[in-house]
Amino acid sequence: MKKILTLCLFTLLALTPHFTQAQQDFWEPCGGPLYGSVNALALHPDGDLFAGSTVSGVYRSTDGGNTWNQVAELEFDPLSGGTFVRDLALNAQGYVFAAYPSAIHRSVDKGGNWVEKSPQLGTAQVWCFIVNLQGHLLAGTTKGLYRSADNGDSWLQADVRLDSFWIYDLFLNSAGHVFAGTHAGLYRSTDGGNSWSSLPLSATVHAAAADAGGYIFAAADSSLYRSADNGDSWELLPWDLGRINALAFNAGGQVLAGSAAG
């Protein structure tokens, strides 16, 4: 039986994660933001997908990624020279958090309105964030990891052992373990981000994500890897997709990848 994988070009790549080499898998384009690279993807509790663009702000899809509409264009960012959204996160209340280089913004109405929520980060540039099982927002920056326990109203450095790391991506698996993709490889925390251990993927990890079945995907340099054992070992997948900036799963279990091509 043939499994069809959907490539949503901006570039969104939709991959059914459980496949065998005997099956024929391929990618095909679907609608997406027309301008800029896609750096961030996030799934709202009601099933809506959000995408962060390097040029035109935040987009939302209500049909699993087939069509997209701009929900907000954040104010001009002096560090990026545009509305460069680097990451998105959503909490249990449905709040949407958008990071771009000089600030983190929060929306409580699915992107309709935004308020800046990152004054304590100083000169650190924000690259990524997630919400852990305790409901805390973790932000990966060019100067380590920061934590907020009040929906972004205040921030403290989470772990001084990571203060020299450039953190590109953060994600949770189904067990609540936190993973950090850095310039020095992939790291894992089993206590909500308090302590970390290195994993055997030493290349620069720009994006990573885990599905409900326990598979972990990691984009390292221009390659895509998959792990079935919580990151302890990795399989190189047979696709040359270029540099991938973002990974996420839709409600149907497909993994979506936003690449430098769009």
C-alpha positions as semicolon CSV with decimal commas, in nm:
position;residue;x (nm);y (nm);z (nm)
1;M;0,000;0,000;0,000
2;K;0,139;0,341;-0,095
3;K;0,160;0,615;0,167
4;I;0,147;0,968;0,029
5;L;0,356;1,231;0,206
6;T;0,254;1,593;0,166
7;L;0,514;1,866;0,113
8;C;0,366;2,204;0,195
9;L;0,588;2,455;0,024
10;F;0,676;2,748;0,207
11;T;0,844;2,484;0,238
12;L;0,619;2,271;0,454
13;L;0,708;1,906;0,434
14;A;0,447;1,666;0,562
15;L;0,582;1,321;0,636
16;T;0,392;1,020;0,765
17;P;0,651;0,904;1,022
18;H;0,583;0,527;1,034
19;F;0,697;0,382;0,703
20;T;0,915;0,106;0,560
21;Q;1,178;0,133;0,289
22;A;0,966;-0,092;0,064
23;Q;0,696;0,173;0,051
24;Q;0,712;0,459;-0,197
25;D;0,712;0,793;-0,018
26;F;0,721;1,133;-0,181
27;W;0,650;1,501;-0,123
28;E;0,417;1,738;-0,301
29;P;0,359;2,114;-0,261
30;C;0,056;2,271;-0,099
31;G;-0,046;2,628;-0,023
32;G;0,151;2,841;0,221
33;P;0,283;3,193;0,287
34;L;0,411;3,340;-0,037
35;Y;0,716;3,525;0,095
36;G;1,017;3,438;0,310
37;S;1,133;3,125;0,485
38;V;0,917;2,946;0,741
39;N;1,101;2,921;1,072
40;A;0,825;2,808;1,307
41;L;0,521;2,581;1,318
42;A;0,283;2,519;1,610
43;L;-0,046;2,337;1,669
44;H;-0,329;2,507;1,862
45;P;-0,540;2,294;2,102
46;D;-0,839;2,334;1,867
47;G;-0,643;2,193;1,571
48;D;-0,542;2,517;1,399
49;L;-0,183;2,536;1,273
50;F;0,034;2,848;1,305
51;A;0,341;2,933;1,096
52;G;0,602;3,203;1,156
53;S;0,759;3,368;0,848
54;T;1,088;3,555;0,811
55;V;0,918;3,834;0,620
56;S;0,548;3,865;0,686
57;G;0,472;3,763;1,045
58;V;0,237;3,488;1,164
59;Y;-0,001;3,275;0,954
60;R;-0,282;3,037;1,057
61;S;-0,434;2,732;0,885
62;T;-0,768;2,585;0,988
63;D;-0,756;2,289;0,745
64;G;-0,445;2,094;0,841
65;G;-0,201;2,307;0,642
66;N;-0,372;2,312;0,302
67;T;-0,449;2,687;0,306
68;W;-0,306;2,973;0,515
69;N;-0,407;3,326;0,614
70;Q;-0,198;3,596;0,779
71;V;-0,330;3,661;1,130
72;A;-0,086;3,935;1,228
73;E;0,222;4,115;1,105
74;L;0,436;4,197;1,407
75;E;0,594;4,539;1,434
76;F;0,925;4,608;1,257
77;D;1,220;4,436;1,425
78;P;1,547;4,634;1,411
79;L;1,769;4,326;1,448
80;S;1,623;4,140;1,150
81;G;1,514;4,436;0,937
82;G;1,159;4,298;0,905
83;T;0,900;4,089;1,090
84;F;1,127;3,789;1,135
85;V;0,940;3,528;1,345
86;R;1,189;3,272;1,476
87;D;0,956;3,046;1,678
88;L;0,602;2,992;1,802
89;A;0,464;2,827;2,115
90;L;0,113;2,766;2,252
91;N;0,010;2,685;2,609
92;A;-0,289;2,495;2,748
93;Q;-0,501;2,813;2,755
94;G;-0,446;2,859;2,382
95;Y;-0,218;3,162;2,419
96;V;0,013;3,203;2,118
97;F;0,372;3,316;2,181
98;A;0,584;3,447;1,891
99;A;0,959;3,504;1,916
100;Y;1,153;3,728;1,688
101;P;1,513;3,840;1,746
102;S;1,464;4,127;1,988
103;A;1,147;4,024;2,174
104;I;0,879;3,769;2,263
105;H;0,516;3,861;2,193
106;R;0,197;3,703;2,329
107;S;-0,152;3,678;2,179
108;V;-0,456;3,558;2,375
109;D;-0,689;3,571;2,072
110;K;-0,519;3,338;1,818
111;G;-0,302;3,610;1,666
112;G;-0,546;3,899;1,655
113;N;-0,352;4,117;1,899
114;W;0,004;4,099;2,038
115;V;0,177;4,229;2,354
116;E;0,555;4,222;2,414
117;K;0,650;3,994;2,707
118;S;1,031;3,976;2,725
119;P;1,191;4,283;2,891
120;Q;1,415;4,078;3,126
121;L;1,607;3,902;2,847
122;G;1,838;4,199;2,790
123;T;2,059;4,164;2,482
124;A;1,995;3,791;2,436
125;Q;1,836;3,713;2,098
126;V;1,541;3,475;2,119
127;W;1,546;3,172;1,888
128;C;1,291;2,926;2,029
129;F;1,060;2,835;2,315
130;I;0,821;2,574;2,451
131;V;0,581;2,519;2,739
132;N;0,691;2,232;2,972
133;L;0,463;2,001;3,173
134;Q;0,468;2,242;3,466
135;G;0,321;2,512;3,242
136;H;0,643;2,714;3,241
137;L;0,758;2,883;2,922
138;L;1,120;2,799;2,832
139;A;1,302;3,031;2,590
140;G;1,619;2,933;2,407
141;T;1,840;3,228;2,323
142;T;2,189;3,317;2,204
143;K;2,285;3,334;2,573
144;G;2,134;3,014;2,710
145;L;1,795;2,909;2,849
146;Y;1,537;3,130;3,025
147;R;1,217;3,035;3,212
148;S;0,888;3,213;3,279
149;A;0,631;3,077;3,525
150;D;0,371;3,351;3,459
151;N;0,291;3,337;3,086
152;G;0,588;3,554;2,992
153;D;0,531;3,840;3,236
154;S;0,875;3,780;3,399
155;W;1,188;3,578;3,308
156;L;1,482;3,416;3,490
157;Q;1,780;3,223;3,355
158;A;1,688;2,854;3,385
159;D;2,026;2,676;3,382
160;V;2,364;2,850;3,403
161;R;2,528;2,538;3,255
162;L;2,372;2,630;2,921
163;D;2,451;3,001;2,938
164;S;2,725;2,971;2,673
165;F;2,501;2,773;2,434
166;W;2,326;2,907;2,127
167;I;1,991;2,726;2,150
168;Y;1,811;2,691;1,816
169;D;1,515;2,471;1,912
170;L;1,328;2,326;2,211
171;F;1,062;2,056;2,221
172;L;0,887;1,805;2,450
173;N;0,828;1,435;2,392
174;S;0,523;1,240;2,518
175;A;0,699;1,168;2,850
176;G;0,755;1,539;2,915
177;H;1,130;1,527;2,851
178;V;1,271;1,853;2,715
179;F;1,511;1,849;2,419
180;A;1,734;2,137;2,311
181;G;1,890;2,170;1,966
182;T;2,209;2,373;1,991
183;H;2,518;2,470;1,793
184;A;2,692;2,184;1,977
185;G;2,433;1,910;1,914
186;L;2,116;1,781;2,080
187;Y;2,063;1,779;2,460
188;R;1,794;1,619;2,677
189;S;1,643;1,706;3,015
190;T;1,418;1,466;3,209
191;D;1,331;1,716;3,485
192;G;1,161;2,000;3,302
193;G;1,481;2,180;3,201
194;N;1,673;2,184;3,531
195;S;1,955;1,947;3,423
196;W;2,080;1,832;3,081
197;S;2,269;1,545;2,913
198;S;2,419;1,535;2,563
199;L;2,288;1,294;2,295
200;P;2,482;1,125;2,010
201;L;2,394;1,384;1,746
202;S;2,682;1,630;1,749
203;A;2,604;1,840;1,440
204;T;2,427;2,175;1,468
205;V;2,058;2,096;1,529
206;H;1,830;2,370;1,394
207;A;1,497;2,191;1,450
208;A;1,357;1,880;1,622
209;A;1,017;1,736;1,720
210;A;0,858;1,423;1,869
211;D;0,535;1,247;1,773
212;A;0,282;1,079;2,002
213;G;0,427;0,736;1,922
214;G;0,771;0,821;2,058
215;Y;0,958;0,891;1,733
216;I;1,189;1,192;1,740
217;F;1,290;1,383;1,426
218;A;1,594;1,613;1,420
219;A;1,722;1,838;1,140
220;A;2,101;1,860;1,167
221;D;2,281;2,073;0,909
222;S;2,114;1,961;0,580
223;S;2,011;1,613;0,695
224;L;1,698;1,475;0,863
225;Y;1,736;1,209;1,136
226;R;1,488;0,992;1,327
227;S;1,518;0,823;1,666
228;A;1,296;0,546;1,807
229;D;1,466;0,533;2,152
230;N;1,427;0,881;2,300
231;G;1,736;1,015;2,127
232;D;1,986;0,748;2,233
233;S;2,048;0,644;1,868
234;W;1,961;0,792;1,527
235;E;1,873;0,685;1,173
236;L;1,960;0,910;0,877
237;L;1,651;0,946;0,655
238;P;1,700;0,919;0,275
239;W;1,598;1,271;0,168
240;D;1,802;1,576;0,074
241;L;1,566;1,855;0,175
242;G;1,819;2,129;0,237
243;R;1,834;2,312;0,567
244;I;1,518;2,262;0,775
245;N;1,427;2,542;1,017
246;A;1,115;2,402;1,185
247;L;0,941;2,071;1,256
248;A;0,591;2,005;1,395
249;F;0,308;1,749;1,375
250;N;-0,045;1,814;1,253
251;A;-0,359;1,654;1,393
252;G;-0,330;1,369;1,141
253;G;0,012;1,263;1,268
254;Q;0,212;1,401;0,973
255;V;0,534;1,585;1,049
256;L;0,556;1,929;0,887
257;A;0,899;2,075;0,806
258;G;0,961;2,440;0,726
259;S;1,278;2,485;0,520
260;A;1,504;2,769;0,404
261;A;1,335;2,743;0,064
262;G;1,020;2,892;0,213
